[in-house]
Amino acid sequence: MRQKSCQERLEAELQDRLRDIRTLWRLYQRNPEASHRELGRFEEYGLGCDYVAKGTFQDQKRGYFRWQLSWGGPADEFRFYMDENLEAVEIEYCFLDWYDGASRSLSGEDYSLLDEIFQNFKDLGLVKTEHARSSGN
């Protein structure tokens, strides 16, 4: 049986991630130390955050701040494309599997949720630190 392409799997994977993130974010907002019995703590969700400079990957035209949730096959992440003031101007979900990948820009409530989380990353100093590290400053 043929495995579905990343494009065919994208929406279901995104909705699963958003459900987990909404649950953890609400919990975190009430109590940053709280833990969900299945998902853990918001701060422990995913693998990490970093800045991926323009040109890191072949044909990559823009840099972005990445919240990497998983890697390998499959991998998924949110990419925050920023302006010169490090404000998110586009947020994209990427679902990647061996030699295949698909992405979708967020809008509406999904965008608002991830932008709120991005602002939290900024408040914690992650965005500025990772951007400076990547650019050698």
DSSP file with accessible surface (Angstrom, degrees, kcal/mol):
  #  RESIDUE AA STRUCTURE BP1 BP2  ACC     N-H-->O    O-->H-N    N-H-->O    O-->H-N    TCO  KAPPA ALPHA  PHI   PSI    X-CA   Y-CA   Z-CA
    1    1 A M              0   0  241      0, 0.0     2,-0.2     0, 0.0     0, 0.0   0.000 360.0 360.0 360.0 133.0    0.0    0.0    0.0
    2    2 A R        -     0   0  164      1,-0.1     2,-0.3     3,-0.0     3,-0.1  -0.469 360.0-124.5 -71.7 133.9    1.3    3.4   -1.0
    3    3 A Q        -     0   0  122     -2,-0.2    -1,-0.1     1,-0.1     0, 0.0  -0.592  34.0-106.1 -76.1 140.6    2.1    5.9    1.8
    4    4 A K        -     0   0  134     -2,-0.3    -1,-0.1     1,-0.1     5,-0.0  -0.304  37.0-108.0 -63.7 149.6    0.3    9.2    1.4
    5    5 A S     >  -     0   0   34      1,-0.1     4,-1.6    -3,-0.1     5,-0.2  -0.254  29.0-106.0 -70.8 165.8    2.4   12.2    0.4
    6    6 A C  H  > S+     0   0    0      1,-0.2     4,-1.7     2,-0.2    96,-0.2   0.891 122.8  55.3 -60.5 -38.6    3.2   14.9    2.8
    7    7 A Q  H  > S+     0   0  124      1,-0.2     4,-0.5     2,-0.2    -1,-0.2   0.908 108.0  48.3 -62.1 -39.4    0.7   17.2    1.0
    8    8 A E  H  4 S+     0   0   99      1,-0.2     4,-0.3     2,-0.1    -1,-0.2   0.794 118.9  39.8 -70.7 -26.7   -2.0   14.5    1.6
    9    9 A R  H  X S+     0   0   38     -4,-1.6     4,-2.3     1,-0.1     5,-0.2   0.598  92.0  92.2 -95.4 -13.8   -1.1   14.2    5.3
   10   10 A L  H  X S+     0   0    4     -4,-1.7     4,-2.8     1,-0.2     5,-0.2   0.889  83.5  46.9 -54.2 -53.1   -0.4   17.9    5.9
   11   11 A E  H  X S+     0   0   87     -4,-0.5     4,-2.6     1,-0.2    -1,-0.2   0.915 114.0  46.9 -63.3 -43.4   -3.9   19.0    7.2
   12   12 A A  H  > S+     0   0   60     -4,-0.3     4,-2.2     2,-0.2    -1,-0.2   0.918 114.1  48.2 -65.2 -41.3   -4.3   16.1    9.6
   13   13 A E  H  X S+     0   0   59     -4,-2.3     4,-2.3     2,-0.2    -2,-0.2   0.924 112.2  49.4 -64.6 -43.3   -0.8   16.5   11.0
   14   14 A L  H  X S+     0   0    0     -4,-2.8     4,-3.0    -5,-0.2     5,-0.2   0.938 110.6  49.3 -61.3 -46.5   -1.3   20.3   11.4
   15   15 A Q  H  X S+     0   0   68     -4,-2.6     4,-2.2    -5,-0.2    -1,-0.2   0.889 109.8  51.9 -63.6 -37.7   -4.7   19.9   13.2
   16   16 A D  H  X S+     0   0   69     -4,-2.2     4,-2.1     2,-0.2    -1,-0.2   0.932 112.5  45.9 -62.0 -45.1   -3.1   17.3   15.6
   17   17 A R  H  X S+     0   0   45     -4,-2.3     4,-3.0     1,-0.2     5,-0.2   0.928 111.7  50.8 -63.7 -45.7   -0.3   19.7   16.4
   18   18 A L  H  X S+     0   0    0     -4,-3.0     4,-2.9     1,-0.2     5,-0.2   0.889 108.0  53.1 -62.1 -37.7   -2.6   22.6   16.9
   19   19 A R  H  X S+     0   0  138     -4,-2.2     4,-2.0    -5,-0.2    -1,-0.2   0.950 112.9  43.8 -61.7 -47.4   -4.8   20.6   19.3
   20   20 A D  H  X S+     0   0   42     -4,-2.1     4,-2.7     1,-0.2     5,-0.2   0.935 115.0  49.0 -61.9 -45.9   -1.8   19.7   21.4
   21   21 A I  H  X S+     0   0    0     -4,-3.0     4,-3.2     1,-0.2     5,-0.3   0.912 109.6  50.9 -64.8 -43.0   -0.4   23.2   21.3
   22   22 A R  H  X S+     0   0   50     -4,-2.9     4,-2.3    -5,-0.2     5,-0.2   0.929 112.0  48.4 -58.9 -45.4   -3.8   24.8   22.3
   23   23 A T  H  X S+     0   0   50     -4,-2.0     4,-1.9    -5,-0.2    -2,-0.2   0.951 116.7  41.3 -59.0 -50.5   -4.1   22.4   25.2
   24   24 A L  H  X S+     0   0    0     -4,-2.7     4,-2.9     1,-0.2    18,-0.3   0.882 113.1  53.2 -68.8 -37.1   -0.6   23.1   26.5
   25   25 A W  H  X S+     0   0   14     -4,-3.2     4,-2.5    -5,-0.2    -1,-0.2   0.923 109.3  48.4 -65.9 -43.3   -0.7   26.8   25.8
   26   26 A R  H  X S+     0   0  130     -4,-2.3     4,-1.5    -5,-0.3    -1,-0.2   0.919 113.8  47.7 -60.8 -42.9   -3.9   27.3   27.9
   27   27 A L  H  X S+     0   0   34     -4,-1.9     4,-2.4    -5,-0.2     7,-0.3   0.932 111.7  50.1 -63.1 -45.5   -2.4   25.2   30.7
   28   28 A Y  H  < S+     0   0   27     -4,-2.9    -2,-0.2     1,-0.2    -1,-0.2   0.885 106.9  54.8 -61.3 -40.1    0.9   27.2   30.5
   29   29 A Q  H  < S+     0   0  101     -4,-2.5    -1,-0.2     1,-0.2    -2,-0.2   0.855 112.2  43.3 -65.3 -33.8   -1.0   30.5   30.7
   30   30 A R  H  < S-     0   0  181     -4,-1.5    -1,-0.2     1,-0.3    -2,-0.2   0.858 140.3  -2.5 -76.1 -38.5   -2.8   29.5   33.9
   31   31 A N    ><  -     0   0   79     -4,-2.4     3,-2.3    -5,-0.2    -1,-0.3  -0.752  58.6-155.3-158.3 105.1    0.3   28.0   35.4
   32   32 A P  T 3  S+     0   0   59      0, 0.0    11,-0.3     0, 0.0    10,-0.1   0.717  98.8  52.9 -58.4 -18.5    3.7   27.9   33.7
   33   33 A E  T 3  S+     0   0  128     -6,-0.1    -5,-0.1    -5,-0.1    -6,-0.0   0.531  84.7 115.9 -92.5  -6.3    4.8   24.9   35.9
   34   34 A A    <   -     0   0   21     -3,-2.3     8,-0.4    -7,-0.3     2,-0.4  -0.252  49.7-155.0 -67.2 151.8    1.7   22.8   35.1
   35   35 A S        -     0   0   76      6,-0.1     2,-0.4     7,-0.1     6,-0.2  -0.984  11.3-135.4-130.9 138.4    2.0   19.6   33.2
   36   36 A H  B  >  -A   40   0A  47      4,-3.0     4,-2.2    -2,-0.4   -12,-0.0  -0.748  24.1-127.1 -88.7 137.4   -0.4   17.6   31.1
   37   37 A R  T  4 S+     0   0  207     -2,-0.4    -1,-0.1     1,-0.2     4,-0.1   0.803 105.0  23.5 -60.4 -28.6   -0.5   13.9   31.8
   38   38 A E  T  4 S+     0   0  148      2,-0.1    -1,-0.2     1,-0.0    -2,-0.0   0.770 130.8  37.9-104.8 -31.5    0.1   12.9   28.2
   39   39 A L  T  4 S-     0   0   41      1,-0.3     2,-0.2   -19,-0.1    -2,-0.2   0.586  90.3-147.9-100.5 -13.7    1.8   15.9   26.6
   40   40 A G  B  <  -A   36   0A  18     -4,-2.2    -4,-3.0     5,-0.1     2,-0.3  -0.530  48.9 -21.8  82.2-147.7    4.0   17.1   29.4
   41   41 A R    >>  -     0   0   49     -6,-0.2     3,-1.4    -2,-0.2     4,-0.5  -0.728  54.9-121.7-102.0 151.1    4.8   20.8   29.9
   42   42 A F  G >4 S+     0   0   13     -8,-0.4     3,-1.7   -18,-0.3    -1,-0.1   0.912 113.1  56.3 -54.5 -46.4    4.6   23.5   27.2
   43   43 A E  G 34 S+     0   0  102    -11,-0.3    -1,-0.3     1,-0.3    -3,-0.0   0.695 108.7  48.1 -62.5 -18.9    8.3   24.4   27.6
   44   44 A E  G <4 S+     0   0  120     -3,-1.4     2,-0.3    -5,-0.1    -1,-0.3   0.441  83.9 113.9 -99.6  -2.7    9.2   20.8   26.9
   45   45 A Y  S << S+     0   0   22     -3,-1.7     3,-0.1    -4,-0.5     2,-0.1  -0.547  75.8   0.6 -75.6 128.0    7.0   20.4   23.8
   46   46 A G  S    S-     0   0   27     -2,-0.3    23,-0.3    23,-0.2    24,-0.1  -0.280  91.5 -79.3  88.3-177.2    9.1   20.0   20.7
   47   47 A L  S    S-     0   0   94     21,-2.9     2,-0.3     1,-0.3    22,-0.2   0.757  82.0 -71.1 -97.0 -31.2   12.8   19.8   20.1
   48   48 A G  E     -B   68   0B  33     20,-1.6    20,-2.4    -3,-0.1     2,-0.4  -0.937  37.9 -91.6 160.1 179.1   13.8   23.4   20.3
   49   49 A C  E     +B   67   0B  28     -2,-0.3     2,-0.3    18,-0.2    18,-0.2  -0.974  42.6 149.3-126.6 138.3   13.9   26.8   18.7
   50   50 A D  E     -B   66   0B  42     16,-1.9    16,-3.7    -2,-0.4     2,-0.5  -0.954  43.0-105.3-156.5 172.0   16.5   28.3   16.5
   51   51 A Y  E     -B   65   0B  42     -2,-0.3     2,-0.7    79,-0.3    14,-0.2  -0.928  22.7-155.6-106.8 131.0   17.1   30.8   13.7
   52   52 A V  E     -B   64   0B   6     12,-3.3    12,-2.0    -2,-0.5     3,-0.1  -0.911  20.9-139.8-107.3 106.1   17.7   29.4   10.2
   53   53 A A    >   -     0   0   28     -2,-0.7     3,-2.0    10,-0.2     4,-0.3  -0.283  30.5 -85.0 -67.9 152.1   19.6   32.0    8.2
   54   54 A K  T 3  S+     0   0  152      1,-0.3     7,-0.2     2,-0.1    -1,-0.1  -0.249 116.6  23.4 -51.6 135.1   18.9   32.7    4.6
   55   55 A G  T 3  S+     0   0   53      5,-1.0    -1,-0.3     2,-0.2     4,-0.1   0.462  81.1 121.6  84.4   1.4   20.8   30.3    2.3
   56   56 A T  S <  S+     0   0   79     -3,-2.0     2,-0.3     2,-0.1    -2,-0.1   0.914  80.4  34.5 -61.3 -40.9   21.2   27.6    5.0
   57   57 A F  S >  S-     0   0  101     -4,-0.3     3,-2.2     1,-0.1    -2,-0.2  -0.852 108.4 -85.3-112.8 151.3   19.4   25.2    2.6
   58   58 A Q  T 3  S+     0   0  176     -2,-0.3     3,-0.1     1,-0.3    -2,-0.1  -0.259 114.3   7.7 -55.1 134.6   19.6   25.1   -1.1
   59   59 A D  T 3  S+     0   0  131      1,-0.2     2,-0.8    -4,-0.1    -1,-0.3   0.603  87.7 147.1  67.0  14.8   17.1   27.6   -2.7
   60   60 A Q    <   +     0   0   29     -3,-2.2    -5,-1.0     1,-0.2    -1,-0.2  -0.732  21.6 178.7 -82.9 114.5   16.2   29.1    0.7
   61   61 A K        +     0   0  156     -2,-0.8     2,-0.3    -7,-0.2    -1,-0.2   0.667  59.4  38.3 -92.7 -19.9   15.5   32.8    0.0
   62   62 A R  S    S-     0   0  111     -9,-0.1    -7,-0.2    -8,-0.0     2,-0.1  -0.978  73.3-125.4-133.5 148.8   14.5   34.0    3.5
   63   63 A G        -     0   0   13     -2,-0.3    19,-0.4    -9,-0.1     2,-0.3  -0.461  32.6-176.2 -81.9 162.1   15.7   33.3    7.0
   64   64 A Y  E     -B   52   0B   3    -12,-2.0   -12,-3.3    17,-0.1     2,-0.5  -0.993  31.6-114.8-157.5 153.4   13.2   32.3    9.6
   65   65 A F  E     -BC  51  80B   0     15,-2.4    15,-3.1    -2,-0.3     2,-0.5  -0.804  40.3-152.3 -87.2 131.0   12.8   31.5   13.3
   66   66 A R  E     -BC  50  79B  33    -16,-3.7   -16,-1.9    -2,-0.5     2,-0.7  -0.923  22.7-164.9-116.8 131.8   12.0   27.8   13.7
   67   67 A W  E     -BC  49  78B   7     11,-2.7    11,-2.0    -2,-0.5     2,-0.5  -0.919  25.2-158.5-106.1  97.9   10.1   26.0   16.4
   68   68 A Q  E     +BC  48  77B  43    -20,-2.4   -21,-2.9    -2,-0.7   -20,-1.6  -0.710  19.1 175.8 -86.1 123.1   11.1   22.4   15.5
   69   69 A L  E     -     0   0B   8      7,-2.1     2,-0.3    -2,-0.5   -23,-0.2   0.790  65.1  -7.9 -97.1 -36.6    8.6   19.8   16.9
   70   70 A S  E     - C   0  76B  30      6,-1.8     6,-1.1   -24,-0.1    -1,-0.3  -0.978  60.4-158.2-154.1 162.3   10.1   16.6   15.5
   71   71 A W        +     0   0  187     -2,-0.3     2,-0.4     4,-0.2     4,-0.1  -0.937  52.2  44.8-141.8 168.5   12.8   15.5   13.1
   72   72 A G  S    S+     0   0   31     -2,-0.3     3,-0.2    25,-0.0    -2,-0.1  -0.858 107.5   4.2 102.6-134.9   13.6   12.5   11.0
   73   73 A G  S    S+     0   0   40     -2,-0.4    24,-0.2     1,-0.3     2,-0.1  -0.929 142.4  16.9-130.1 106.3   10.9   10.8    9.0
   74   74 A P  S    S+     0   0   49      0, 0.0    -1,-0.3     0, 0.0     2,-0.3   0.638  85.5 174.6 -86.1 168.6    8.5   12.6    9.4
   75   75 A A  E     - D   0  96B   9     21,-3.6    21,-3.3    -3,-0.2     2,-0.3  -0.925   5.1-173.2-127.0 152.9    9.6   15.9   10.8
   76   76 A D  E     +CD  70  95B   2     -6,-1.1    -7,-2.1    -2,-0.3    -6,-1.8  -0.992   8.8 159.6-149.2 154.8    7.5   19.0   11.5
   77   77 A E  E     -CD  68  94B   4     17,-1.9    17,-3.0    -2,-0.3     2,-0.4  -0.982  34.8-118.7-163.0 159.0    8.0   22.6   12.5
   78   78 A F  E     -CD  67  93B   0    -11,-2.0   -11,-2.7    -2,-0.3     2,-0.5  -0.922  27.0-154.8-105.3 136.6    6.6   26.0   12.5
   79   79 A R  E     -CD  66  92B  44     13,-3.2    13,-2.7    -2,-0.4     2,-0.7  -0.957   2.5-160.0-115.2 129.3    8.5   28.7   10.7
   80   80 A F  E     -CD  65  91B   0    -15,-3.1   -15,-2.4    -2,-0.5     2,-0.4  -0.930   5.8-158.7-111.6 107.2    8.2   32.4   11.6
   81   81 A Y  E     - D   0  90B  22      9,-2.7     8,-3.4    -2,-0.7     9,-1.5  -0.761  20.8-161.4 -86.3 131.6    9.2   34.7    8.9
   82   82 A M  E     - D   0  88B  34     -2,-0.4     6,-0.2   -19,-0.4   -19,-0.1  -0.779  17.1-130.6-120.4 158.3   10.1   38.1   10.4
   83   83 A D    >   -     0   0   49      4,-2.1     3,-2.0    -2,-0.3    -1,-0.1  -0.238  53.5 -80.2 -88.9-173.2   10.5   41.7    9.4
   84   84 A E  T 3  S+     0   0  162      1,-0.3    -1,-0.0     2,-0.1    -2,-0.0   0.696 131.9  56.4 -66.9 -16.9   13.6   43.8   10.4
   85   85 A N  T 3  S-     0   0  110      2,-0.1    -1,-0.3     0, 0.0     3,-0.1   0.252 118.8-110.1 -95.4  11.8   12.1   44.4   13.8
   86   86 A L  S <  S+     0   0   32     -3,-2.0     2,-0.4     1,-0.3    -2,-0.1   0.784  71.5 143.7  62.4  31.9   11.8   40.6   14.4
   87   87 A E        -     0   0   74     35,-0.0    -4,-2.1     1,-0.0    -1,-0.3  -0.842  57.8-109.2 -96.6 137.5    8.0   40.7   14.2
   88   88 A A  E     +D   82   0B  12     -2,-0.4    -6,-0.3    -6,-0.2     3,-0.1  -0.470  39.8 169.6 -66.5 129.8    6.4   37.7   12.6
   89   89 A V  E    S+     0   0B  80     -8,-3.4     2,-0.3     1,-0.4    -7,-0.2   0.515  72.0  17.8-114.9 -15.7    4.9   38.6    9.2
   90   90 A E  E     -D   81   0B  51     -9,-1.5    -9,-2.7     2,-0.0     2,-0.4  -0.963  62.4-161.8-153.8 139.4    4.2   35.1    8.1
   91   91 A I  E     -D   80   0B   1     15,-0.3    15,-3.3    -2,-0.3     2,-0.4  -0.996  15.2-175.2-125.9 129.2    3.8   31.8   10.0
   92   92 A E  E     -DE  79 105B  24    -13,-2.7   -13,-3.2    -2,-0.4     2,-0.5  -0.949  19.4-144.6-128.2 140.2    4.1   28.5    8.2
   93   93 A Y  E     -DE  78 104B   0     11,-2.7    11,-2.0    -2,-0.4     2,-0.4  -0.911  20.7-164.1-100.9 132.0    3.6   24.9    9.2
   94   94 A C  E     -DE  77 103B   3    -17,-3.0   -17,-1.9    -2,-0.5     2,-0.5  -0.972  10.7-169.7-121.5 131.4    6.0   22.4    7.5
   95   95 A F  E     -DE  76 102B   3      7,-3.0     7,-2.3    -2,-0.4     2,-0.4  -0.985  16.6-176.8-119.8 120.9    5.5   18.7    7.4
   96   96 A L  E     +DE  75 101B  55    -21,-3.3   -21,-3.6    -2,-0.5     2,-0.3  -0.960  12.0 168.8-127.7 135.1    8.6   16.9    6.0
   97   97 A D  E >   - E   0 100B  24      3,-2.1     3,-2.9    -2,-0.4   -24,-0.1  -0.886  58.5 -49.4-134.3 170.1    9.3   13.2    5.3
   98   98 A W  T 3  S-     0   0  177     -2,-0.3     3,-0.1     1,-0.3   -25,-0.0  -0.104 123.6 -16.7 -48.6 117.5   12.1   11.6    3.3
   99   99 A Y  T 3  S+     0   0  230      1,-0.1     2,-0.3    -3,-0.0    -1,-0.3   0.710 127.0  82.8  59.9  23.5   12.4   13.4    0.0
  100  100 A D  E <   +E   97   0B  71     -3,-2.9    -3,-2.1   -95,-0.0     2,-0.3  -0.985  48.7 163.6-149.9 155.6    9.0   14.9    0.4
  101  101 A G  E     -E   96   0B  36     -2,-0.3     2,-0.3    -5,-0.2    -5,-0.2  -0.966  11.7-171.3-170.0 155.6    7.6   17.9    2.1
  102  102 A A  E     -E   95   0B  10     -7,-2.3    -7,-3.0    -2,-0.3     2,-0.3  -0.984   7.7-173.3-150.0 154.3    4.5   20.2    2.3
  103  103 A S  E     -E   94   0B  52     -2,-0.3     2,-0.3    -9,-0.2    -9,-0.2  -0.967   8.3-162.7-147.6 161.9    3.7   23.4    4.0
  104  104 A R  E     -E   93   0B  67    -11,-2.0   -11,-2.7    -2,-0.3     2,-0.2  -0.976  22.6-125.8-148.4 132.5    0.9   25.8    4.6
  105  105 A S  E     -E   92   0B  53     -2,-0.3   -13,-0.3   -13,-0.2     2,-0.2  -0.582  33.8-124.2 -73.3 139.8    0.8   29.4    5.8
  106  106 A L        +     0   0   11    -15,-3.3   -15,-0.3    -2,-0.2     2,-0.3  -0.513  33.2 172.3 -85.1 155.5   -1.4   29.9    8.8
  107  107 A S    >>  +     0   0   83     -2,-0.2     4,-1.2   -17,-0.1     3,-1.0  -0.920  43.6   8.2-149.0 171.9   -4.3   32.4    9.0
  108  108 A G  H 3> S-     0   0   53     -2,-0.3     4,-2.4     1,-0.2     5,-0.2  -0.177 125.6  -6.9  58.4-138.0   -7.1   33.3   11.4
  109  109 A E  H 3> S+     0   0  158      1,-0.2     4,-2.4     2,-0.2    -1,-0.2   0.828 135.7  56.2 -62.4 -35.3   -7.2   31.7   14.8
  110  110 A D  H <> S+     0   0   26     -3,-1.0     4,-2.2     2,-0.2    -1,-0.2   0.930 109.5  45.9 -63.8 -44.3   -4.3   29.4   14.0
  111  111 A Y  H  X S+     0   0   52     -4,-1.2     4,-2.9     1,-0.2     5,-0.3   0.937 111.9  52.0 -62.3 -45.9   -2.1   32.4   13.1
  112  112 A S  H  X S+     0   0   74     -4,-2.4     4,-2.2     1,-0.2    -2,-0.2   0.908 109.5  49.8 -58.9 -43.0   -3.2   34.3   16.2
  113  113 A L  H  X S+     0   0   17     -4,-2.4     4,-2.0     2,-0.2    -1,-0.2   0.955 114.8  42.3 -60.8 -50.2   -2.3   31.3   18.5
  114  114 A L  H  X S+     0   0    0     -4,-2.2     4,-2.7     1,-0.2    -2,-0.2   0.855 112.2  54.2 -70.7 -31.7    1.2   30.8   17.0
  115  115 A D  H  X S+     0   0   45     -4,-2.9     4,-2.5    -5,-0.2    -1,-0.2   0.905 107.4  51.5 -66.7 -38.4    1.8   34.6   16.9
  116  116 A E  H  X S+     0   0   86     -4,-2.2     4,-1.7    -5,-0.3    -2,-0.2   0.920 111.6  46.7 -62.2 -42.3    1.0   34.7   20.6
  117  117 A I  H  X S+     0   0    0     -4,-2.0     4,-2.3     2,-0.2    -2,-0.2   0.910 109.9  53.7 -66.4 -40.2    3.5   31.9   21.3
  118  118 A F  H  X S+     0   0    0     -4,-2.7     4,-2.4     1,-0.2    -2,-0.2   0.910 105.6  53.6 -60.4 -41.1    6.1   33.7   19.1
  119  119 A Q  H  X S+     0   0   53     -4,-2.5     4,-2.8     1,-0.2    -1,-0.2   0.889 107.1  52.2 -61.4 -36.1    5.6   36.8   21.2
  120  120 A N  H  X S+     0   0   26     -4,-1.7     4,-2.0     2,-0.2    -2,-0.2   0.925 107.4  51.1 -64.2 -43.7    6.3   34.6   24.3
  121  121 A F  H  <>S+     0   0   11     -4,-2.3     5,-1.8     1,-0.2     6,-0.7   0.899 111.9  48.3 -59.2 -39.6    9.5   33.3   22.6
  122  122 A K  H ><5S+     0   0   47     -4,-2.4     3,-1.7     1,-0.2    -2,-0.2   0.930 108.7  52.4 -65.1 -45.9   10.5   37.0   22.0
  123  123 A D  H 3<5S+     0   0  133     -4,-2.8    -1,-0.2     1,-0.3    -2,-0.2   0.835 107.7  52.7 -60.0 -32.4    9.7   37.9   25.6
  124  124 A L  T 3<5S-     0   0  100     -4,-2.0    -1,-0.3    -5,-0.2    -2,-0.2   0.544 117.0-116.4 -78.8  -8.8   11.9   35.1   26.8
  125  125 A G  T <>5S+     0   0   25     -3,-1.7     4,-2.1    -4,-0.3     5,-0.2   0.446  80.8 121.6  89.2   0.3   14.8   36.5   24.6
  126  126 A L  H  ><S+     0   0   59     -5,-1.8     4,-2.6    -6,-0.2     5,-0.3   0.909  71.1  48.8 -63.8 -44.4   14.9   33.4   22.4
  127  127 A V  H  > S+     0   0    1     -6,-0.7     4,-2.5     2,-0.2     5,-0.2   0.957 115.1  42.7 -64.7 -50.2   14.2   35.1   19.1
  128  128 A K  H  > S+     0   0  155     -6,-0.2     4,-2.5     1,-0.2     5,-0.2   0.919 116.3  48.6 -63.6 -42.9   16.8   37.9   19.5
  129  129 A T  H  X S+     0   0   74     -4,-2.1     4,-2.4     2,-0.2    -1,-0.2   0.934 114.7  43.7 -63.2 -48.0   19.5   35.5   20.9
  130  130 A E  H  X S+     0   0   29     -4,-2.6     4,-2.1    -5,-0.2   -79,-0.3   0.883 113.7  51.0 -68.3 -37.5   19.1   32.9   18.1
  131  131 A H  H  X S+     0   0   58     -4,-2.5     4,-1.8    -5,-0.3     6,-0.2   0.940 112.8  46.2 -64.0 -45.1   18.9   35.6   15.4
  132  132 A A  H  <>S+     0   0   28     -4,-2.5     5,-2.4    -5,-0.2     4,-0.5   0.910 111.2  52.3 -63.9 -40.7   22.1   37.2   16.7
  133  133 A R  H ><5S+     0   0  161     -4,-2.4     3,-0.9     1,-0.2    -1,-0.2   0.915 110.4  48.3 -62.7 -42.5   23.9   33.8   17.0
  134  134 A S  H 3<5S+     0   0   47     -4,-2.1    -1,-0.2     1,-0.2    -2,-0.2   0.849 113.4  46.2 -68.1 -34.1   23.0   33.0   13.4
  135  135 A S  T 3<5S-     0   0   58     -4,-1.8    -1,-0.2    -5,-0.2    -2,-0.2   0.361 115.9-112.0 -92.9   5.3   24.2   36.3   12.1
  136  136 A G  T < 5       0   0   68     -3,-0.9    -3,-0.2    -4,-0.5    -4,-0.1   0.628 360.0 360.0  78.7  16.3   27.5   36.2   14.1
  137  137 A N      <       0   0  155     -5,-2.4    -1,-0.2    -6,-0.2    -2,-0.1  -0.652 360.0 360.0 -95.0 360.0   26.6   39.1   16.5
